[in-house]
Amino acid sequence: MDNAPDPAAPPSRPLLDHAELHWFESDDGPAVFGFRLEGAHSVALEVDWHHHVRAQLVCVEQGLLTIRTLHGTWSLPAGSGGWMPPAEPHTIAAYGPLRGWGMAFATPACRDLPDAPCVIEISPLLHAMAKRLCTGKAENAPRQQRLLPVLQDEIRHAPQQRMHLPLPRDRRLRRIASQLLADPADGRSLEQWAQWAGLSPRSLTRYFREETTLSFAQWRQQARLAEALRQLSDGRSVADIAHALGFSSSSAFVTVFRRHFGLPPGRYLARAGRDAQDGAFPARGLASPPASG
């Protein structure tokens, strides 16, 4: 996930225009404005650590966003809504022909809203209001600002989805996690990873669960599924992904994917895209309870 974008990739228009970028970095002006995310070509975009003055809620309709924070990593496929508080450091990587929408909130408008990055369920009402905000310009939309109290209420009470891959705090565990994020197919055993990091297998097992709520095996599987979503969004075949991520066969990969997301890979992406357009969003994410069984 830390690979640089391909310099030979076809150019795409910026995800945000100049005026939107200006409003993003200022609490002046409208308390909230909407913006569209559009990548005319297959996007391979990465933005290093940064932060914005405003908070943002981003919903993906097509493609995939991978967002890394100090708390962990999200993989947001179509239908996912990610909340980022004001001034929260993060990185962004976008894959596939990207399409979606977002809303940017001035800091004073974020009182009583989530104070940590999270993924929330997008209600049909929230989806409809976001679409309305995206139809106007930020600098001249006083009528749209009357939507703010309802927007805040919808976000405040939205169920949070477990769609992020938590990062451990211990530096030795982070070393292992970073290596697995860079190469999810690395097939070393728990004992081999423990020796590599200078831990006993028992300590690695105990600390990983204490700091991430997931066992080491579950965390590694989640990392592989996150990478699988990225590669699916790039149009790679199931067979290629299964081989690249170290699954024994295509059918083994499909079985794990279906058990986790509820659908096989192709149907999951197709349904997520349709539901995102309709304002009905899939509830099962990367760290959902079914994955930890």
Phi and psi in degrees as GROMACS dihedral restraints (atoms count N, CA, C in turn):
[ dihedral_restraints ]
;  ai    aj    ak    al  type     phi  dphi    fc
    3     4     5     6     1   -97.7    20    10
    4     5     6     7     1     6.5    20    10
    6     7     8     9     1   -67.6    20    10
    7     8     9    10     1   144.4    20    10
    9    10    11    12     1   -72.9    20    10
   10    11    12    13     1   150.5    20    10
   12    13    14    15     1   -64.2    20    10
   13    14    15    16     1   152.0    20    10
   15    16    17    18     1   -69.3    20    10
   16    17    18    19     1   116.7    20    10
   18    19    20    21     1   -64.4    20    10
   19    20    21    22     1   -17.7    20    10
   21    22    23    24     1   -89.1    20    10
   22    23    24    25     1    -2.4    20    10
   24    25    26    27     1   -65.7    20    10
   25    26    27    28     1   146.9    20    10
   27    28    29    30     1   -63.6    20    10
   28    29    30    31     1   142.5    20    10
   30    31    32    33     1   -68.5    20    10
   31    32    33    34     1   152.5    20    10
   33    34    35    36     1  -132.8    20    10
   34    35    36    37     1   159.5    20    10
   36    37    38    39     1   -70.5    20    10
   37    38    39    40     1   151.6    20    10
   39    40    41    42     1   -55.1    20    10
   40    41    42    43     1   147.5    20    10
   42    43    44    45     1   -67.2    20    10
   43    44    45    46     1   -29.5    20    10
   45    46    47    48     1  -127.2    20    10
   46    47    48    49     1   142.3    20    10
   48    49    50    51     1   -82.6    20    10
   49    50    51    52     1   175.9    20    10
   51    52    53    54     1   -61.3    20    10
   52    53    54    55     1   -43.5    20    10
   54    55    56    57     1   -63.7    20    10
   55    56    57    58     1   -41.0    20    10
   57    58    59    60     1   -64.8    20    10
   58    59    60    61     1   -39.1    20    10
   60    61    62    63     1   -63.6    20    10
   61    62    63    64     1   -36.7    20    10
   63    64    65    66     1   -62.6    20    10
   64    65    66    67     1   -47.7    20    10
   66    67    68    69     1   -66.6    20    10
   67    68    69    70     1   -30.0    20    10
   69    70    71    72     1   -60.5    20    10
   70    71    72    73     1   -32.5    20    10
   72    73    74    75     1  -104.0    20    10
   73    74    75    76     1    26.5    20    10
   75    76    77    78     1  -148.5    20    10
   76    77    78    79     1   138.3    20    10
   78    79    80    81     1   -85.5    20    10
   79    80    81    82     1    -5.8    20    10
   81    82    83    84     1   -71.8    20    10
   82    83    84    85     1   166.1    20    10
   84    85    86    87     1    82.4    20    10
   85    86    87    88     1  -154.7    20    10
   87    88    89    90     1   -64.0    20    10
   88    89    90    91     1   145.4    20    10
   90    91    92    93     1   -66.2    20    10
   91    92    93    94     1   -29.9    20    10
   93    94    95    96     1  -147.2    20    10
   94    95    96    97     1   142.7    20    10
   96    97    98    99     1  -141.8    20    10
   97    98    99   100     1   155.2    20    10
   99   100   101   102     1  -105.0    20    10
  100   101   102   103     1   154.4    20    10
  102   103   104   105     1  -147.8    20    10
  103   104   105   106     1   154.7    20    10
  105   106   107   108     1   -98.1    20    10
  106   107   108   109     1   146.2    20    10
  108   109   110   111     1  -106.0    20    10
  109   110   111   112     1   119.6    20    10
  111   112   113   114     1  -138.2    20    10
  112   113   114   115     1   129.3    20    10
  114   115   116   117     1  -121.6    20    10
  115   116   117   118     1   110.1    20    10
  117   118   119   120     1   -64.9    20    10
  118   119   120   121     1   -29.3    20    10
  120   121   122   123     1  -117.6    20    10
  121   122   123   124     1   178.6    20    10
  123   124   125   126     1   -64.1    20    10
  124   125   126   127     1   117.5    20    10
  126   127   128   129     1   -91.8    20    10
  127   128   129   130     1   135.2    20    10
  129   130   131   132     1  -130.1    20    10
  130   131   132   133     1    81.0    20    10
  132   133   134   135     1  -115.4    20    10
  133   134   135   136     1   134.2    20    10
  135   136   137   138     1  -133.2    20    10
  136   137   138   139     1   135.4    20    10
  138   139   140   141     1  -123.4    20    10
  139   140   141   142     1   124.3    20    10
  141   142   143   144     1   -70.9    20    10
  142   143   144   145     1  -178.2    20    10
  144   145   146   147     1   -53.5    20    10
  145   146   147   148     1   130.8    20    10
  147   148   149   150     1  -161.1    20    10
  148   149   150   151     1   177.9    20    10
  150   151   152   153     1  -152.0    20    10
  151   152   153   154     1   164.3    20    10
  153   154   155   156     1  -122.0    20    10
  154   155   156   157     1   152.9    20    10
  156   157   158   159     1   -62.2    20    10
  157   158   159   160     1   -42.4    20    10
  159   160   161   162     1   -89.8    20    10
  160   161   162   163     1   154.6    20    10
  162   163   164   165     1   -76.1    20    10
  163   164   165   166     1   162.3    20    10
  165   166   167   168     1  -145.7    20    10
  166   167   168   169     1   146.7    20    10
  168   169   170   171     1  -120.6    20    10
  169   170   171   172     1   121.3    20    10
  171   172   173   174     1  -119.9    20    10
  172   173   174   175     1   133.5    20    10
  174   175   176   177     1  -122.4    20    10
  175   176   177   178     1   128.5    20    10
  177   178   179   180     1   -93.9    20    10
  178   179   180   181     1   130.1    20    10
  180   181   182   183     1  -103.5    20    10
  181   182   183   184     1   -29.1    20    10
  183   184   185   186     1  -150.6    20    10
  184   185   186   187     1   143.4    20    10
  186   187   188   189     1    92.4    20    10
  187   188   189   190     1  -160.7    20    10
  189   190   191   192     1  -147.7    20    10
  190   191   192   193     1   135.6    20    10
  192   193   194   195     1  -113.0    20    10
  193   194   195   196     1   130.1    20    10
  195   196   197   198     1  -110.4    20    10
  196   197   198   199     1   120.8    20    10
  198   199   200   201     1  -120.8    20    10
  199   200   201   202     1   124.2    20    10
  201   202   203   204     1  -108.8    20    10
  202   203   204   205     1   131.6    20    10
  204   205   206   207     1  -123.0    20    10
  205   206   207   208     1   179.1    20    10
  207   208   209   210     1   -67.6    20    10
  208   209   210   211     1   -14.8    20    10
  210   211   212   213     1   -93.9    20    10
  211   212   213   214     1   -18.7    20    10
  213   214   215   216     1   154.6    20    10
  214   215   216   217     1  -164.7    20    10
  216   217   218   219     1  -122.8    20    10
  217   218   219   220     1   134.1    20    10
  219   220   221   222     1  -105.4    20    10
  220   221   222   223     1   145.8    20    10
  222   223   224   225     1  -119.7    20    10
  223   224   225   226     1   112.6    20    10
  225   226   227   228     1  -106.5    20    10
  226   227   228   229     1    97.8    20    10
  228   229   230   231     1   -80.5    20    10
  229   230   231   232     1  -178.6    20    10
  231   232   233   234     1   -55.1    20    10
  232   233   234   235     1   134.1    20    10
  234   235   236   237     1    96.8    20    10
  235   236   237   238     1    -2.4    20    10
  237   238   239   240     1   -97.7    20    10
  238   239   240   241     1   143.1    20    10
  240   241   242   243     1  -119.4    20    10
  241   242   243   244     1   117.3    20    10
  243   244   245   246     1  -107.3    20    10
  244   245   246   247     1   129.9    20    10
  246   247   248   249     1  -102.6    20    10
  247   248   249   250     1   130.4    20    10
  249   250   251   252     1  -124.9    20    10
  250   251   252   253     1   115.5    20    10
  252   253   254   255     1   -65.0    20    10
  253   254   255   256     1   167.3    20    10
  255   256   257   258     1   -60.3    20    10
  256   257   258   259     1   141.0    20    10
  258   259   260   261     1    61.9    20    10
  259   260   261   262     1    23.1    20    10
  261   262   263   264     1   -85.5    20    10
  262   263   264   265     1   120.8    20    10
  264   265   266   267     1   -64.2    20    10
  265   266   267   268     1   138.4    20    10
  267   268   269   270     1  -162.8    20    10
  268   269   270   271     1   164.1    20    10
  270   271   272   273     1  -119.1    20    10
  271   272   273   274     1   160.0    20    10
  273   274   275   276     1  -133.6    20    10
  274   275   276   277     1   136.4    20    10
  276   277   278   279     1  -132.1    20    10
  277   278   279   280     1   129.5    20    10
  279   280   281   282     1  -116.4    20    10
  280   281   282   283     1   139.1    20    10
  282   283   284   285     1  -133.7    20    10
  283   284   285   286     1   144.8    20    10
  285   286   287   288     1    81.4    20    10
  286   287   288   289     1   173.7    20    10
  288   289   290   291     1   -66.3    20    10
  289   290   291   292     1   105.1    20    10
  291   292   293   294     1   -87.0    20    10
  292   293   294   295     1   134.7    20    10
  294   295   296   297     1  -146.7    20    10
  295   296   297   298     1   140.8    20    10
  297   298   299   300     1   175.8    20    10
  298   299   300   301     1  -167.2    20    10
  300   301   302   303     1  -140.3    20    10
  301   302   303   304     1   164.0    20    10
  303   304   305   306     1  -150.7    20    10
  304   305   306   307     1   164.7    20    10
  306   307   308   309     1  -133.3    20    10
  307   308   309   310     1   138.8    20    10
  309   310   311   312     1  -115.4    20    10
  310   311   312   313     1   127.9    20    10
  312   313   314   315     1  -112.7    20    10
  313   314   315   316     1   130.0    20    10
  315   316   317   318     1   -63.6    20    10
  316   317   318   319     1   151.8    20    10
  318   319   320   321     1   -54.1    20    10
  319   320   321   322     1   -45.0    20    10
  321   322   323   324     1   -61.7    20    10
  322   323   324   325     1   -22.3    20    10
  324   325   326   327     1   -82.8    20    10
  325   326   327   328     1    -0.2    20    10
  327   328   329   330     1  -100.9    20    10
  328   329   330   331     1     6.7    20    10
  330   331   332   333     1   -61.0    20    10
  331   332   333   334     1   135.3    20    10
  333   334   335   336     1    69.7    20    10
  334   335   336   337     1     7.0    20    10
  336   337   338   339     1   -93.8    20    10
  337   338   339   340     1   164.8    20    10
  339   340   341   342     1   -52.5    20    10
  340   341   342   343     1   135.1    20    10
  342   343   344   345     1   -98.5    20    10
  343   344   345   346     1     7.0    20    10
  345   346   347   348     1  -136.5    20    10
  346   347   348   349     1   153.5    20    10
  348   349   350   351     1   -57.7    20    10
  349   350   351   352     1   140.9    20    10
  351   352   353   354     1  -160.2    20    10
  352   353   354   355     1   168.9    20    10
  354   355   356   357     1  -112.2    20    10
  355   356   357   358     1   127.3    20    10
  357   358   359   360     1  -117.3    20    10
  358   359   360   361     1   156.6    20    10
  360   361   362   363     1   -75.1    20    10
  361   362   363   364     1   129.8    20    10
  363   364   365   366     1   -92.6    20    10
  364   365   366   367     1   111.4    20    10
  366   367   368   369     1   -76.0    20    10
  367   368   369   370     1   158.5    20    10
  369   370   371   372     1   -56.4    20    10
  370   371   372   373     1   -36.1    20    10
  372   373   374   375     1   -67.0    20    10
  373   374   375   376     1   -44.2    20    10
  375   376   377   378     1   -62.8    20    10
  376   377   378   379     1   -41.0    20    10
  378   379   380   381     1   -60.4    20    10
  379   380   381   382     1   -45.5    20    10
  381   382   383   384     1   -65.4    20    10
  382   383   384   385     1   -41.1    20    10
  384   385   386   387     1   -67.7    20    10
  385   386   387   388     1   -38.0    20    10
  387   388   389   390     1   -62.5    20    10
  388   389   390   391     1   -42.4    20    10
  390   391   392   393     1   -60.3    20    10
  391   392   393   394     1   -40.5    20    10
  393   394   395   396     1   -63.4    20    10
  394   395   396   397     1   -43.5    20    10
  396   397   398   399     1   -63.1    20    10
  397   398   399   400     1   -32.7    20    10
  399   400   401   402     1   -74.4    20    10
  400   401   402   403     1    -9.6    20    10
  402   403   404   405     1   -85.9    20    10
  403   404   405   406     1   -13.1    20    10
  405   406   407   408     1  -117.0    20    10
  406   407   408   409     1   170.2    20    10
  408   409   410   411     1   -88.8    20    10
  409   410   411   412     1   144.2    20    10
  411   412   413   414     1   -61.6    20    10
  412   413   414   415     1   -35.1    20    10
  414   415   416   417     1   -81.2    20    10
  415   416   417   418     1   -11.4    20    10
  417   418   419   420     1  -142.3    20    10
  418   419   420   421     1    59.8    20    10
  420   421   422   423     1  -133.6    20    10
  421   422   423   424     1    53.1    20    10
  423   424   425   426     1   -61.1    20    10
  424   425   426   427     1   -33.5    20    10
  426   427   428   429     1   -63.8    20    10
  427   428   429   430     1   -38.4    20    10
  429   430   431   432     1   -68.4    20    10
  430   431   432   433     1   -24.2    20    10
  432   433   434   435     1   -64.9    20    10
  433   434   435   436     1   -18.2    20    10
  435   436   437   438     1   -71.3    20    10
  436   437   438   439     1   -10.9    20    10
  438   439   440   441     1   -77.0    20    10
  439   440   441   442     1   -14.8    20    10
  441   442   443   444     1   -54.2    20    10
  442   443   444   445     1   -49.8    20    10
  444   445   446   447     1   -59.6    20    10
  445   446   447   448     1   -36.1    20    10
  447   448   449   450     1   -72.2    20    10
  448   449   450   451     1   -40.1    20    10
  450   451   452   453     1   -58.2    20    10
  451   452   453   454     1   -47.5    20    10
  453   454   455   456     1   -60.2    20    10
  454   455   456   457     1   -42.1    20    10
  456   457   458   459     1   -65.2    20    10
  457   458   459   460     1   -40.4    20    10
  459   460   461   462     1   -65.2    20    10
  460   461   462   463     1   -42.1    20    10
  462   463   464   465     1   -68.8    20    10
  463   464   465   466     1   -41.8    20    10
  465   466   467   468     1   -59.7    20    10
  466   467   468   469     1   -36.6    20    10
  468   469   470   471     1  -105.3    20    10
  469   470   471   472     1     6.9    20    10
  471   472   473   474     1   -70.9    20    10
  472   473   474   475     1   133.9    20    10
  474   475   476   477     1   -61.4    20    10
  475   476   477   478     1   138.7    20    10
  477   478   479   480     1   -90.1    20    10
  478   479   480   481     1   138.3    20    10
  480   481   482   483     1  -102.2    20    10
  481   482   483   484     1   143.2    20    10
  483   484   485   486     1   -86.8    20    10
  484   485   486   487     1    81.9    20    10
  486   487   488   489     1  -118.2    20    10
  487   488   489   490     1    11.9    20    10
  489   490   491   492     1  -110.9    20    10
  490   491   492   493     1   153.9    20    10
  492   493   494   495     1   -98.3    20    10
  493   494   495   496     1   104.0    20    10
  495   496   497   498     1   -68.9    20    10
  496   497   498   499     1   142.7    20    10
  498   499   500   501     1   -96.3    20    10
  499   500   501   502     1   135.6    20    10
  501   502   503   504     1   -69.5    20    10
  502   503   504   505     1   156.1    20    10
  504   505   506   507     1   -88.0    20    10
  505   506   507   508     1   -36.7    20    10
  507   508   509   510     1   -57.1    20    10
  508   509   510   511     1   131.5    20    10
  510   511   512   513     1   -62.6    20    10
  511   512   513   514     1   -33.0    20    10
  513   514   515   516     1   -69.9    20    10
  514   515   516   517     1   -40.2    20    10
  516   517   518   519     1   -69.2    20    10
  517   518   519   520     1   -36.7    20    10
  519   520   521   522     1   -63.9    20    10
  520   521   522   523     1   -34.4    20    10
  522   523   524   525     1   -62.4    20    10
  523   524   525   526     1   -43.6    20    10
  525   526   527   528     1   -65.0    20    10
  526   527   528   529     1   -46.6    20    10
  528   529   530   531     1   -60.7    20    10
  529   530   531   532     1   -42.3    20    10
  531   532   533   534     1   -63.0    20    10
  532   533   534   535     1   -39.6    20    10
  534   535   536   537     1   -66.4    20    10
  535   536   537   538     1   -39.5    20    10
  537   538   539   540     1   -70.7    20    10
  538   539   540   541     1   -34.1    20    10
  540   541   542   543     1   -67.0    20    10
  541   542   543   544     1   -35.7    20    10
  543   544   545   546     1   -73.8    20    10
  544   545   546   547     1   -31.5    20    10
  546   547   548   549     1  -143.9    20    10
  547   548   549   550     1    79.6    20    10
  549   550   551   552     1   -61.4    20    10
  550   551   552   553     1   -19.7    20    10
  552   553   554   555     1   -82.0    20    10
  553   554   555   556     1    -5.0    20    10
  555   556   557   558     1   -56.0    20    10
  556   557   558   559     1   118.1    20    10
  558   559   560   561     1   -98.9    20    10
  559   560   561   562     1    17.4    20    10
  561   562   563   564     1   -60.2    20    10
  562   563   564   565     1   144.6    20    10
  564   565   566   567     1   -73.6    20    10
  565   566   567   568     1   166.7    20    10
  567   568   569   570     1   -57.0    20    10
  568   569   570   571     1   -41.1    20    10
  570   571   572   573     1   -64.0    20    10
  571   572   573   574     1   -39.5    20    10
  573   574   575   576     1   -68.1    20    10
  574   575   576   577     1   -40.1    20    10
  576   577   578   579     1   -64.2    20    10
  577   578   579   580     1   -41.7    20    10
  579   580   581   582     1   -60.5    20    10
  580   581   582   583     1   -44.9    20    10
  582   583   584   585     1   -63.7    20    10
  583   584   585   586     1   -41.3    20    10
  585   586   587   588     1   -61.2    20    10
  586   587   588   589     1   -36.0    20    10
  588   589   590   591     1   -94.5    20    10
  589   590   591   592     1    -2.9    20    10
  591   592   593   594     1    78.7    20    10
  592   593   594   595     1    36.6    20    10
  594   595   596   597     1  -127.4    20    10
  595   596   597   598     1   159.9    20    10
  597   598   599   600     1   -82.2    20    10
  598   599   600   601     1   151.2    20    10
  600   601   602   603     1   -55.0    20    10
  601   602   603   604     1   -38.1    20    10
  603   604   605   606     1   -65.0    20    10
  604   605   606   607     1   -42.4    20    10
  606   607   608   609     1   -66.0    20    10
  607   608   609   610     1   -42.9    20    10
  609   610   611   612     1   -58.3    20    10
  610   611   612   613     1   -45.5    20    10
  612   613   614   615     1   -61.6    20    10
  613   614   615   616     1   -48.2    20    10
  615   616   617   618     1   -67.2    20    10
  616   617   618   619     1   -46.9    20    10
  618   619   620   621     1   -66.0    20    10
  619   620   621   622     1   -38.5    20    10
  621   622   623   624     1   -61.9    20    10
  622   623   624   625     1   -43.3    20    10
  624   625   626   627     1   -69.7    20    10
  625   626   627   628     1   -39.5    20    10
  627   628   629   630     1   -63.0    20    10
  628   629   630   631     1   -37.9    20    10
  630   631   632   633     1   -94.2    20    10
  631   632   633   634     1   -17.8    20    10
  633   634   635   636     1  -123.6    20    10
  634   635   636   637     1   -10.4    20    10
  636   637   638   639     1    69.7    20    10
  637   638   639   640     1     4.3    20    10
  639   640   641   642     1  -120.1    20    10
  640   641   642   643     1   148.8    20    10
  642   643   644   645     1   -70.8    20    10
  643   644   645   646     1   164.7    20    10
  645   646   647   648     1   -58.7    20    10
  646   647   648   649     1   -43.8    20    10
  648   649   650   651     1   -63.5    20    10
  649   650   651   652     1   -40.6    20    10
  651   652   653   654     1   -65.9    20    10
  652   653   654   655     1   -42.7    20    10
  654   655   656   657     1   -62.5    20    10
  655   656   657   658     1   -43.7    20    10
  657   658   659   660     1   -64.1    20    10
  658   659   660   661     1   -39.4    20    10
  660   661   662   663     1   -64.3    20    10
  661   662   663   664     1   -39.2    20    10
  663   664   665   666     1   -63.9    20    10
  664   665   666   667     1   -39.5    20    10
  666   667   668   669     1   -62.3    20    10
  667   668   669   670     1   -39.9    20    10
  669   670   671   672     1   -67.3    20    10
  670   671   672   673     1   -39.1    20    10
  672   673   674   675     1   -67.7    20    10
  673   674   675   676     1   -36.3    20    10
  675   676   677   678     1   -61.4    20    10
  676   677   678   679     1   -44.1    20    10
  678   679   680   681     1   -67.4    20    10
  679   680   681   682     1   -35.1    20    10
  681   682   683   684     1   -61.9    20    10
  682   683   684   685     1   -41.4    20    10
  684   685   686   687     1   -60.8    20    10
  685   686   687   688     1   -41.6    20    10
  687   688   689   690     1   -61.9    20    10
  688   689   690   691     1   -46.1    20    10
  690   691   692   693     1   -70.4    20    10
  691   692   693   694     1   -34.8    20    10
  693   694   695   696     1   -62.2    20    10
  694   695   696   697     1   -41.7    20    10
  696   697   698   699     1   -65.8    20    10
  697   698   699   700     1   -24.6    20    10
  699   700   701   702     1   -83.7    20    10
  700   701   702   703     1    -2.8    20    10
  702   703   704   705     1    89.6    20    10
  703   704   705   706     1    11.7    20    10
  705   706   707   708     1   -73.1    20    10
  706   707   708   709     1   152.3    20    10
  708   709   710   711     1   -77.3    20    10
  709   710   711   712     1   158.0    20    10
  711   712   713   714     1   -58.9    20    10
  712   713   714   715     1   -41.6    20    10
  714   715   716   717     1   -62.2    20    10
  715   716   717   718     1   -43.9    20    10
  717   718   719   720     1   -64.4    20    10
  718   719   720   721     1   -41.4    20    10
  720   721   722   723     1   -66.0    20    10
  721   722   723   724     1   -44.3    20    10
  723   724   725   726     1   -58.5    20    10
  724   725   726   727     1   -42.7    20    10
  726   727   728   729     1   -68.0    20    10
  727   728   729   730     1   -44.5    20    10
  729   730   731   732     1   -65.7    20    10
  730   731   732   733     1   -29.9    20    10
  732   733   734   735     1   -99.2    20    10
  733   734   735   736     1     7.1    20    10
  735   736   737   738     1    83.4    20    10
  736   737   738   739     1    15.6    20    10
  738   739   740   741     1   -75.8    20    10
  739   740   741   742     1   151.3    20    10
  741   742   743   744     1   -68.8    20    10
  742   743   744   745     1   -26.2    20    10
  744   745   746   747     1  -163.1    20    10
  745   746   747   748     1   168.3    20    10
  747   748   749   750     1   -61.5    20    10
  748   749   750   751     1   -41.1    20    10
  750   751   752   753     1   -65.9    20    10
  751   752   753   754     1   -34.4    20    10
  753   754   755   756     1   -65.2    20    10
  754   755   756   757     1   -41.8    20    10
  756   757   758   759     1   -63.0    20    10
  757   758   759   760     1   -46.2    20    10
  759   760   761   762     1   -61.8    20    10
  760   761   762   763     1   -39.3    20    10
  762   763   764   765     1   -61.9    20    10
  763   764   765   766     1   -45.9    20    10
  765   766   767   768     1   -64.8    20    10
  766   767   768   769     1   -43.6    20    10
  768   769   770   771     1   -62.3    20    10
  769   770   771   772     1   -45.6    20    10
  771   772   773   774     1   -64.7    20    10
  772   773   774   775     1   -41.4    20    10
  774   775   776   777     1   -61.6    20    10
  775   776   777   778     1   -36.2    20    10
  777   778   779   780     1   -81.5    20    10
  778   779   780   781     1   -48.2    20    10
  780   781   782   783     1   -99.3    20    10
  781   782   783   784     1   -10.2    20    10
  783   784   785   786     1    90.8    20    10
  784   785   786   787     1    -9.9    20    10
  786   787   788   789     1  -144.2    20    10
  787   788   789   790     1   155.4    20    10
  789   790   791   792     1   -67.2    20    10
  790   791   792   793     1   162.4    20    10
  792   793   794   795     1   -52.4    20    10
  793   794   795   796     1   -52.1    20    10
  795   796   797   798     1   -61.9    20    10
  796   797   798   799     1   -43.9    20    10
  798   799   800   801     1   -69.1    20    10
  799   800   801   802     1   -34.4    20    10
  801   802   803   804     1   -62.4    20    10
  802   803   804   805     1   -49.4    20    10
  804   805   806   807     1   -65.4    20    10
  805   806   807   808     1   -40.3    20    10
  807   808   809   810     1   -65.1    20    10
  808   809   810   811     1   -43.9    20    10
  810   811   812   813     1   -68.3    20    10
  811   812   813   814     1   -40.8    20    10
  813   814   815   816     1   -60.4    20    10
  814   815   816   817     1   -40.7    20    10
  816   817   818   819     1   -64.3    20    10
  817   818   819   820     1   -43.3    20    10
  819   820   821   822     1   -65.3    20    10
  820   821   822   823     1   -44.6    20    10
  822   823   824   825     1   -64.1    20    10
  823   824   825   826     1   -36.9    20    10
  825   826   827   828     1   -63.1    20    10
  826   827   828   829     1   -39.5    20    10
  828   829   830   831     1   -65.4    20    10
  829   830   831   832     1   -33.7    20    10
  831   832   833   834     1   -88.9    20    10
  832   833   834   835     1    -6.3    20    10
  834   835   836   837     1    82.2    20    10
  835   836   837   838     1    17.5    20    10
  837   838   839   840     1  -118.4    20    10
  838   839   840   841     1   120.9    20    10
  840   841   842   843     1  -115.3    20    10
  841   842   843   844     1   138.7    20    10
  843   844   845   846     1   -65.6    20    10
  844   845   846   847     1   140.4    20    10
  846   847   848   849     1   -93.1    20    10
  847   848   849   850     1   -14.9    20    10
  849   850   851   852     1   -91.7    20    10
  850   851   852   853     1   127.0    20    10
  852   853   854   855     1  -125.7    20    10
  853   854   855   856     1  -163.4    20    10
  855   856   857   858     1   -65.3    20    10
  856   857   858   859     1   -37.8    20    10
  858   859   860   861     1  -112.6    20    10
  859   860   861   862     1    34.0    20    10
  861   862   863   864     1   -71.4    20    10
  862   863   864   865     1   153.7    20    10
  864   865   866   867     1   -52.6    20    10
  865   866   867   868     1   -38.0    20    10
  867   868   869   870     1   -58.6    20    10
  868   869   870   871     1   -24.0    20    10
  870   871   872   873     1   -76.0    20    10
  871   872   873   874     1   -17.4    20    10
  873   874   875   876     1   -99.1    20    10
  874   875   876   877     1    11.8    20    10
